[in-house]
Structures are given as structure tokens and as C-alpha cells.
Amino acid sequence: MFTTTVNCPQCRTPFSAKIEQIFDVGRDPSAKSRFLRGSFNIIACPRCGFQSMMAAPILYHDPAKELLLSYVPMELGLKAEDQERVLGTLTRAIVNGLPPEQRKGYLLKPAPTFMTLQSMVERVLEADGVTKEMLAAQRAKVALVEKFLATQSEDELAALVKEHDADLDYTFFELFTAAVQSAAEQGDRANAEKMLTMRNKVVELSSLGKKSNEQAQMFEALAEELNQLGDKLTPDSFFDMVVKADVPERAIALVTLARPLVDYNFFMKLTQLINKAPDSDRKRLQELREGILDAVGKVDQVAQAQVQQAAGLLQTLLEAPDIKKTIKENLPLIDNSFMAVLNQNYESAKKAGRNDIADKMQKIGDTVLEIIREAAPPEVRLINELLNFETEDESLAEVKRRAAEITPQVVEAMKAIEAEVQAGGRAEVADRLGKIRAAAERQAMMSKWTM
Ligand SMILES: [Zn+2]
């Protein structure tokens, strides 16, 4: 990334712009989504607001896929030898950043050059196993999302759900969420909230939404059950819960929720149980073991990818001149695993006596919380405000004062956050939230009686 001065194509005002030419997914995993979304090298004139994408030669590198691709915009009008020189410089920058054992043969060949960004994006997706047919299907789904967003009434929306129920799959909902996110990123809060309400309505009405709601409820109930057990949850009692689960889905949900308890000993015990089992039960247990191995594998895969992504993002943030802006750009990647990686690195930096880095990480953590507070839906903001009081009594008094705002949605959100905080090991906050929620529920009950 380098900064350069450009003249506004519209009003000729000179201003500085950041230009990104190297998208190296090995060094910065967030580079991939930035590249695929086309959210880079966008310049905005501070005087007249003119926005456009700055034409610059770019290089895309994914070491895991041995992919090195280049794009030189035609409008730059570079001669072949100049093009070669620019790409050579960029390639060297990538190669020089790699340890010798990773400088493989594909880096020595000239990178395939694309005429359009679109074709380069398609090549990157192809390496992910996304074919042209799948892209066409995706475009059709985007069009479907737009159709939903264009509805003018709830009845119209409901009719559309009925008509397209079979097409409303995970991809559809992901694309819907992406549309909401991009509206929010563009600062269009009112529209983003309206779109989110529409999405939730579609979830509620569609077959897939209903099914995944049931699943979410089962997960929630199980998480609650595990929480309630507290200290009584031992490796042995957990093992019994899993093997005695009435349906395999419950056993799989349990191992997904409590992955750390599914260790070597767990599988040893399961194997012993299978060997001793009567013929009538052996097949069930064998299938259960297969299912558990599969589920654990999936959890670990996701966890590993998340940790890698989180580590890359942390690196980007440590180097970012404007932390807040960079966090906002990467908001979809800021999740629990990012916060865990941040905390871990903070502790290590402290131990190593690198207070400069620790301070910067502290600042990153504070900024994340600040942005999340600003961006949170109203019910979450309310909960945060309730929690922000020094004492419990003050919090509870505020619950009384703001009774009108405490809707069933707020209570539901409290439950969800409580479970999340509890799972994150912050029992004290969860406890306080529990008390606030109890007070809120009493309050709601009372207003029902007095109505
Ligand atoms: Zn301008």
C-alpha cells in the first residue's frame, strides 16, 4: 500500500489517496475478501465528493493455492516493457517477503495477466472450486434477493416467500445478509435496518428458516443445560449425556458445543463401549462415533481457519495508520476468535516486555468495543447501557425507569448475550445480566397485570 497524490477527475483538486497493489492472502487473509468485493483503491474527492476506482496494476497472491495473478488496466496505456517492469517489481516485493523454502516455481513464471478485474475475480473463485455455472446461479440468487428487497408490503413479501420457498437456501440468506451489511457500511442505517427486518421476516416464513430456527433452539436449550450443570459437568457425565442422547442430532450438538471435552479419553471410552456393546446397540454406537468424528473435524477446521484469519487481521491492524477505519472495513471478520487471538497476543506482548505493542493491542480492543457499541441494534445498545452502571442497584433502577423500552425482543437478546458471555467465561457479567433480566421480566409481567 502506498500513498500518492491524485487530481480529482471532476474538479481537479489534488488530494492524497492510498493505493493497494499487492493482495497477498498469505500475509493478510482479509485481502481476499477486499479483492473479491472490489472494495479497494476507491478514491473520494474531499472537495466535490466525486468517487471512482483508481486504475492501478495489481497482483494477487495466494500461496496455499499457488496462485499468482496480475491485472494491468488498459486505460493506463502501459507499453509491454513498462508493464513487465511494474509487475516484476511487485512480484519481487512478494517473493522477498517469503522465507526461502516458500519461494516456489510458480513465483518465477510471469503471472497470468487479466484484461478485466471481473475475469481475475472469476479465476480466484475458480481456484476455490466455484465454477462459471455456480457464479451464474449466484447472480440469479442476487437478483432474487433484490426482488425481495423491492417488495412494498408484508403481504407481498409473504407471497414471494411462498412462490420461491425452494430457492431460499443458505446462499440466499448469506447474500441477503451481505446486502444488509453493505447498506450499513455505506452509512445507510435506516435502509439497513429496514432490510434486516425484511430478512428476519423471510427467515420466519421460509421452510429453511423454520428448520434452522428449531435447530438453533435445540442448541440454545442444550447450551443452557450444560451451563446449569456447572461443576457437575465432568468428562464422565458429559460422555454419558452424549452416548445416551435420544437422537443423534442431540449428541452431535453436544460435542459441537463442548468440543474440548471430546478428547483422546473420550474416544477411548467410546471404543471400549462399542466393543462391549450388545449386537443390538453396536451399530448405533459405531454410527455415533462416525458422526462425532465428523462434527469434531468440522469444528476444528473452522476454528483453525478462524485463528489464521484472525492472526492476519491483527497484523493488518497493528500496521494500520488509522485503526478505527481499518476495523470498520473488516468488521465482518471481527468475531470471538479474533478477540481471543487479540487477548492471547496482548498477554504475550506484556510478558515479553513489549509494552508498545501491548498498548497498541489495547487500543485495538477498545476501538472494537467502541465501534460495536455504536453499531449495535437498539436492544443491544440498551443492554450495554444497563450494564454500564457502576453498581447493580443503579442498573436495576434504570431498568425500572426505562421499562417502556424493555420489549420481549430485549429480553430475548439479554438471554442470548447472557449465554454468550457465560460461554466466554465472564461469569460476573453474565450474573449481573441475569439479575437485570430477571428484573426486566418482573417489570414486563407487572405491566401486563396493570394494563
Ligand atoms: Zn473533486
Residues whose N, C-alpha, C, O or C-beta is under 5 A from the ligand:
A	BS01	ZN	C8 Q10 C11 R12 T13 C45 R47 C48 G49 F50
